[in-house]
Amino acid sequence: MIDDTQHDPAKDGYGASSSFLLDIAPLVLTAMILMVQFFVFKDFTPHIPLACGILITGLFMKLRGRDWAGMEERFLKVVKIGLPAMIILMGVGMLIGSWIIAGTVPTILYYGFSIFSPSSFLVSVCLICAIISVATGTSWGTVGTVGLAMMGIGMGLGIPAHFTGGAIVSGAFFGDKMSPLSDTTNLTPAAAGVDLWDHIKGMLPTTIPAMLTALALYAWIGISYGDDSVDLSSIQALQSTLADNYSLSIITLLPAVVVVGAAIMKIPAIPTVLSGVVVASLVAFFMQGIGVSEIFNVLQNGFKSETGFEVVDKLLSKGGLMSMTWVVTLTIFALAFVGSLEHYGTLKAIMVKVDKIVKSRLGLILTTYASVLGVGTIIGDVYTTLVLPGRLLKDKYKEMGYKRTTLTRSIEDAGTLLSPLIPWNMGGSFVAATLGIATLTYAPFAFACWLSPLFGLLWAVLDKFIPRDEPVAATDTTVPSLNKL
């Protein structure tokens, strides 16, 4: 973990008399460019707008009589903080490809679909999507493959699309949030200077209760629609395709066991991921008969499935180091942009405002949620949404004596999980376009997504699962009245 303190622009001539509007102008202008890219051009690739944002910030630096070199030095330092996460993501690309050719992902899919039950369809859909998303680290991939197939089955069962869509989103984004293979799960702690495994552990108090509550609600709703006489031929055909094309056994689960075991032993993320790649490659060689040359190609370029079964081929055609190019380059631009704003003084100016209103534990959590939702709503780019609040508030948590795991948990609660519920956010736009349901139609039934931040607020009120960095005074250890929160 890199302990990186926020730069104080005052040392470079930044004065208290500066206009707040001028302080935040680069952020506002970049947000406007992003909105044009998203809503006018209908293009959800934020790389170029963020690059423009770096240039805009540099121009404002010049306006204030400061040079580019200082800003460049600063944003390169911030990018460096994200390098471990980027290396992990590239390793994850190799891991996904190796898990597919080893039969690990096909085995998880095969037995995951075995829990499918028409009488508890919504519960089964949520669990299946969660299992697959945790195994692959991608909510979008899960929604676009298995989720799409589940929509068709749900229609056949007569279950309203908004219920099925909500269950798919709950499971897929739960998995994305909790998987050590997920880009968002790696990027969020990196931006705030938190260890990956500590971050995942810190998310359990909000994510698990939210998921259990969601499953109970899906079970209650699903009672009215269950019909055990429904034809499950499509599920059986999917399982048969997997069994025909892969050798499925307990041995093919060994790569997953190695990664989970390494996580439990708190082995650093990079050797954990790489050990999973090595073990999966060995399983692919000895169990699936994959040659060394092909294994190397898959690790580099990913795997292309050609079983002839569309859902299986879409789900298993992925992975490889090169598959992470999009997210790694976006991470570089997002971190560089936020680093530029730090040096220019935007984040300091915002923190001056925040310091005036944040005086309590509950206020701190609410401010975190508000900043994440604000960026996610205005900018619509999930990666900037995760990075900017982390850089903005990490010192405030330290100042108030709270561990940053609460910060990163809150960022994912309001960022990763709520992104598919905002119609113009990258997450909401993708899900709506893929499943063919309006975002606001399924959003109320994506229970796990919006319940998680509510549990975060509950723990803030009760002072539960909010770990501290240092002992607090005795008067602070009791549960205070609501007017002191």
Secondary structure, DSSP 8 states (H G I E B T S, - for coil): --------GGGGT--TTS-HHHHHHHHHHHHHHHHIIIIIS-----HHHHHHHHHHHHHHHHHTT--HHHHHHHHHHHHHHTHHHHHHHHHHHHHHHHHHHHTHHHHHHHHHHHT--GGGHHHHHHHHHHHHHHHHS-HHHHIIIIIHHHHHHHHHHT--HHHHHHHHHHHHHHHHHH-TT-HHHHHHHHHHT--HHHHHHHHHHHHHHHHHHHHHHHHHHHTTT--TTS--HHHHHHHHHHHHHS--SGGGGHHHHHHHHHHHTT--HHHHHHHHHHHHHHHHHHHS---HHHHHHHHHH-----SS-HHHHHHHS--SGGGGHHHHHHHHHHHHHHHHHHHHTHHHHHHHHHHHH--SHHHHHHHHHHHHHHHHHHT--HHHHHHHHHHHHHHHHHHTTB-HHHHHHHHHHHTTTTGGGSTTSHHHHHHHHHHTS-HHHHGGG-HHHHHHHHHHHHHHHHT-S--BSS---GGGSS---GGG-
